[in-house]
Amino acid sequence: MVIQKLRKKLNNILKEKEDFAFESDIIISHVTKQSKHSWLFQKEISDQVFIECIELAKKRADGMPLQYLISEWEFYGIPIKVGKGVLIPRPDTETLVDVALKLTNPHAKIIDLCAGSGCISAAIAKNLPNSHITSIELSTQAISYLKKNLLPFKNTVEILNDDVLNKKTAEKFQNIDMIVCNPPYLTLEDMSNLQKEVKFEPSMALYGGIDGLLFYKQISNIWKKSLKKDGWIIFEIGCSQKQDVLNILSQNGFINTKCIKDLSNNDRVVIGQNSIKYS
Ligand SMILES: C[S@@+](CC[C@H](N)C(=O)[O-])C[C@H]1O[C@@H](n2cnc3c(N)ncnc32)[C@H](O)[C@@H]1O
């Protein structure tokens, strides 16, 4: 089989997708384990490669996210392993990392709540190798990806399989400089209108209670005592949640609250500073 023929076939299977040519090429690179630059100049490909590429393209045409098909996606310049049971890192979440890196210090004690694939912890650890990060995640499926993704940062990051909504989990931590958290924040209504591709992702990573605010309310209340005075909490938010989350932080005694927009100009991150010495 000639490579250009395979490309045409894949483009045809994926014709409904906006970036079909790009996606076809990513699938070929994944299956051949070669960069586009290398396979493009190859005249023939094996039947095995042909069959695998077609199978993946068909799954993609049925809605499976490309990231799950190729098992990896880049976040903050770091390759992150992904698959069924773990949320695919979104580019919007890089804004949270930018904010965290600006507000913290090189030796900070940091907690990443709802760590998922570990993309946030990995990005902070890569940039602050002398910090100490605890990544907390409840899902056993997600934990397996978290472990793989954070292995290169094992001198900086510790992993805890626990429930962040349980007061007892928070009570294990004191004098923390910064809490970062991208929690599940979709409302019940959002969950009934999910795009076909998002339906492949775990609902545990998406659903934030009827009003989408469950994790913001609980975490602000339960975890504030783990923070040092002047320590920061940094939440990713859905783009319509700014005012609600700012209010939740103020009601829990946080000061200097502020919302930061992402690169698409959507409200994306809300921060607040703990004003009380709890311990
Ligand atoms: C929106 S995802 C964020 C994942 C990752 N931090 C990211 O930014 O890509 C939320 C994560 O919270 C986890 N989660 C849900 N409920 C939890 C709980 N009670 N305790 C700990 N983690 C929880 C989900 O399994 C999921 O991995």
The ligand as a Gaussian input file, in Angstrom:
#p B3LYP/6-31G(d) Opt

LIG

0 1
 C      -11.725000      18.271000      36.013000
 S      -10.774000      16.844000      36.413000
 C       -9.179000      17.603000      36.538000
 C       -8.034000      16.683000      36.291000
 C       -6.671000      17.402000      36.161000
 N       -6.363000      18.155000      37.357000
 C       -6.667000      18.317000      34.958000
 O       -6.630000      19.530000      35.150000
 O       -6.677000      17.810000      33.817000
 C      -11.262000      16.538000      38.066000
 C      -10.618000      15.325000      38.731000
 O      -11.158000      15.226000      40.068000
 C      -11.263000      13.854000      40.413000
 N      -12.212000      13.745000      41.552000
 C      -13.574000      13.777000      41.517000
 N      -14.079000      13.692000      42.761000
 C      -13.013000      13.632000      43.604000
 C      -12.882000      13.554000      45.018000
 N      -13.978000      13.544000      45.817000
 N      -11.654000      13.509000      45.569000
 C      -10.547000      13.524000      44.768000
 N      -10.595000      13.602000      43.415000
 C      -11.818000      13.657000      42.840000
 C      -11.734000      13.201000      39.140000
 O      -11.526000      11.818000      39.145000
 C      -10.876000      13.973000      38.103000
 O       -9.669000      13.303000      37.888000

